[in-house]
Structure formats: C-alpha cells, structure tokens
C-alpha cells in the first residue's frame, strides 16, 4: 500500500538523516513516489509526521501489542512483575528504533510547537491506557512512577548513542544493558515490598 510505504520511508529517512534534515522530497525519493502524493495523503510535513506517530510506526504500536498480550483482570500481586517487564521490553524496543529516537530528539528541541504538543499528547494517552490496565500500586500515583521510569529509559537510550558509559556501565555491551534490566526489576520488586509493608502498617493502625 502506497501510504504505508511512505510512512516506512519516513522512518528510514529520519534514521538516516535525523528528523531535522528529513523532508518531503527525501521521503518521496525513498518511497519511490511523487511528492504530490504525500501532500494529497497527509497535507504536508506536519501531517506526515503526525500520521507516522498515530499509525503505530512510533512506539504506540508496541504499547498496544504489549497491552493485548496481558490478560484482563490481572491480579494485583502479578502487576509489579508485568510492569517491570514492560519497562524492560520498552527499553529494548526503543534501542532498536532509531527513527523513534530521532523523533524524541526533535520533540525535545521543538516542544513549544503545536505539533510537538500533539505528538506528546498522543504518546501520553498510550501510556495512560497501559497504566489503567497494568500499573501496580493504584493508590500511589502510578502515572508519576511510570513517567519517571520512561523518562529514565529514554534518557539512557539516547545517551547511549553519544557516550560509551554511564558510571561504570558499558553501554556498548549486552552485559551493560542486562545490568540496567536487573536494576529495573529490583526497583519494582523493592517498591512492591515497601508498599506492602506500608499498607500492613495502615491496617494495623485501623
């Protein structure tokens, strides 16, 4: 399908040149179509960029697939493990998606624009769906916890394209990333234990 070919070409161009240097002409050339088609389908660059995100070529499709893989009515005592695995899978996925990395960089430097705000809102809604279904600790602001974890993962992945190490963690090796994945599991496990103890204390007071 021509529209999908254009969107895939969009990702290829962003990966090769960065979002700042991508453009309608480059995407049309990569897709092997006349640029008039891009304007007809998407209305221009902003429409193309927004369609790229909203049609799942960004990370929203990964979120949807992960959500579908988890059964409904997941017991609360299983959610911590599932949520830590989501964070780890998100990190792995983001590492492989150079176009998504370039798009986040673009958003960070164009956050004041209407387009950047719309893209961020779309992504935030995707995370909210995950939180509503999966997040543990419903009484402890899971959106804030999720925001911190996603921001940390995003920063580390983007940093890894420019630096070899964070602390003594070698970002060039799978062993280094495995350390980070272990840390994610420990954070959620520790948080779960701490909150269970807090709830137990509250129950004793009552």
Long-range contacts (C-beta under 8 A, 24 or more apart in sequence): 2-31, 2-33, 2-37, 2-41, 3-41, 5-31, 5-32, 5-33, 6-31, 6-33, 6-37, 6-38, 6-41, 6-42, 6-48, 7-48, 7-51, 7-52, 7-55, 7-57, 8-57, 10-48, 10-49, 10-52, 10-57, 10-99, 11-52, 11-57, 11-99, 12-99, 14-98, 14-99, 14-102, 14-103, 15-98, 15-99, 15-102, 18-102, 18-105, 18-106, 19-49, 19-102, 19-103, 19-105, 19-106, 20-106, 24-48, 46-115, 49-103, 49-115, 49-119, 50-115, 50-118, 50-119, 52-99, 52-103, 53-103, 53-119, 53-122, 53-123, 54-122, 57-99, 58-99, 58-100, 58-103, 58-123, 59-90, 59-93, 59-94, 59-97, 59-100, 59-123, 59-126, 60-122, 60-123, 60-126, 62-89, 62-90, 62-93, 63-126, 63-127, 63-129, 63-130, 64-126, 66-130, 67-129, 67-130, 67-133, 67-134, 70-133, 70-134, 72-133, 74-133, 74-134, 76-136, 76-138, 79-134, 79-135, 79-136, 80-136, 80-137, 80-188, 80-189, 80-191, 80-192, 81-188, 82-134, 83-134, 83-135, 83-136, 83-188, 84-184, 84-185, 84-187, 84-188, 84-189, 86-130, 86-134, 87-149, 87-150, 87-153, 87-184, 87-188, 88-181, 88-184, 88-185, 90-150, 90-153, 91-153, 91-156, 91-157, 91-177, 91-180, 91-181, 91-184, 94-153, 94-154, 94-157, 95-157, 95-160, 95-177, 101-157, 101-158, 101-161, 104-154, 104-158, 105-158, 136-188, 136-192, 137-191, 137-192, 137-195, 140-195, 145-191, 149-184, 149-187, 156-180
